[in-house]
Amino acid sequence: MKINRRNFLKMAGIAAVGTPTLAGYPGQKKETAVLFDPLNEKGIHPILDKDHPYIFIDSCMQIWPDAPFKDAHKYGVTSYAVTAWDPHFNLDEALKELMFWHLIVRKYPHLSIASTVEDIKNAKKNKKATLLLASQCGDFIGTKLHRIQAFYQLGLRMLIPAYSLSNRICGGCLDRTDGGLTSFGQNVVDECNRVGLLLDCSHLGRRSSLDIIDRSAKPVVFSHSCTKALAENPRNIDDKQIKACAARNGVIGLSPWGPMTLKTGNLSRPTLDDFIDHIDYVAQLLSSTDHLGIGTDMSLGTYPDHEYDPWGTPEYKDVTSTYDEHVTDNIRSSLRMVDGFSNYAEVLNLIAKLKKRGYTEGDVRKILGGNYLRVFSQVWK
């Protein structure tokens, strides 16, 4: 049976993310560490015996109700840009789920919400981790611009205006048309600039992303995308988008998620080397590593099945069918990530491979988190 996120939360013993109780977290009070199984489908990652020296900012990921919160600071990640609520949620649903993360950091003192760059730096210094609250859709805004400042004051720090489908703000990357930034969307961009909310152009239509980059007075990012030149996929971005983002001092967060990393014409599971080819491509295109980041799209906890409408679904642009057919269609399988970077501990593999390819210590620091810290310092207020 296919279940949606809300039914999944009920099965996990919690009415909805953001409810005032955490009843139903039976495994979270145990003190014994969760053992890592590489074939697991529960979003459990190996614990690092010794942390690496880099600030690692994952600019896109998900956390689910059965996540091992007590170990989240032991995976080598300094800041998780967590998808704070499901795309397309209305105001009330978004608010409840946003506040859930405030509840989590009260329960787990080794986690905190990242409101400033110093919060992230201090977390690394104190061997803790932060949650960077991000929305993958602007539907909660409705037509009320004041909600942007309200959510910023509650901790929201990054916003994708539209999630793959077109809305009041702009066009999505999977819709038939890409109408670009709407008149209301122009006001949204201006208000995000004013309050300090970082704009994220992943999942947007090409014209929409270029319109936002042009309109924004502040840097913007692509939190989890790969290069269309190497992997023809509607979720990936082309050279013009990459150059435009970099020209405004933004960051392209490349993703080791298999369907976006799978090179055009390849039918086998992509490898870490394939992923680094995307890093190489952007670095060479821009003659710099100043605009590179990592957005894994990994999960902590069990990713739920997608919901299907028995009355039929629109024919949106295809993102995963080739991967589903030739690698795996199991959305929880580690095979959905590239071989060699399918869990957080394997960031050590990434670091080693980058250095082997000639990237300097400074390059690695920038790619893992330094470039994002620069953008956060320029945008957040």
C-alpha positions, 0 to 999 in steps of 0.5 A: 500500500502506498502511503503519504507522509501524513499517514506515515507519521500516524503509523510512526505514532505522531499525528503530524510533524509539529504536533506538541508531543513526541509520543511514538518515538520508541527507539529514541530513548535507548542509549545503545547506538544504532548499528549501521547496515549498508543495505538498510532502508531506514536512513541510518548512517555510520558513526564516525569514530573521529570527525574530519576537520571540515565544516560540511554543510549539506544544502539539501536533505530530509529528516523523518520521524524515526531518525536517530536524532541522538547520533545526528552530530556524529555523521560528519555533518555540521549543518543539515539543510533540512526540508522543514515541511512537505512541498505545497503545504499551506500556512498552518501545516508549514507552521506546525512542521517548522515548529517541530524542529524547535521541539527537536533541538529542545530534546536533543541539546547536541542539535541546534537551529542555525540562524547565523554563520556563527551558529554553524562555526560554533557547532563544529567547534563544540562537536555538535550539529545544526539544522538549517531550516529550508522550505522546498516550496513557497506555497505557504506564502499564499499572497501574503508577503508578511509571512516571509518575515514571520517565517524568517523570524521563526528560523527559516533560512532558505526558500525554493519558491516553487517545487517542480510545478508552477505556482503563484511565484514562478514556473517549476522545472517539470511543468509543460511551460516555464512562465518565469517569475510572476509579478507577485514573484518579483515582490517575493524576491524583493521581500526575501532580499529585505529580510535576509531569506536565501533564495534557492533555484533548484526545482525551478524552471530555467527561465524562472531561475534566471529571472530570480538571479537577475532580480535578486540583489543578493546571491542565490543558490542551487541547493541540489542540482547537477550539470545538464551538460553531463546528465540530461535531466529536467532537474539539472541546470545548464551552463547559462544558469551556472554562470549566472548564479556564479556571477552573482556570487552564489553557490551551485550545490551538486548532488550525488543523488543517482538519477541526476548524476547518471550521465547521458547514455549510461545505464549503470549505477553512477560512481563517486568519480562520476559525481566528481566529474560534475564538480570538475565540470563546474570548476572548469566552466567557472575557472574557480571552486568559489561557487561549488557546494554539496547538496546530498538529498540524503535522509535521516530516518525512513523515506516514505513511499510516494502517494499516487492519485488513482484518478491519474497524475499529470504527465510531468517531465521525467526525472527517474524512469531510466534509473528506475529501470536500469539501477533501482526503483526503490526510493529508500535503497542506498543504490539511489545514491552514487557508489562511494557516496551513499551515506554521510560517512563516505564524505571521507571518500569524497575528500580523498578523491577530490585531493587525488584529482588535484583539488587543494586543501582550500578547495575542499574546505570551500566545496564542503561548506566554506562557499555556503558560509560566505553566501549565508554571511552576505544574505542572512540578517 
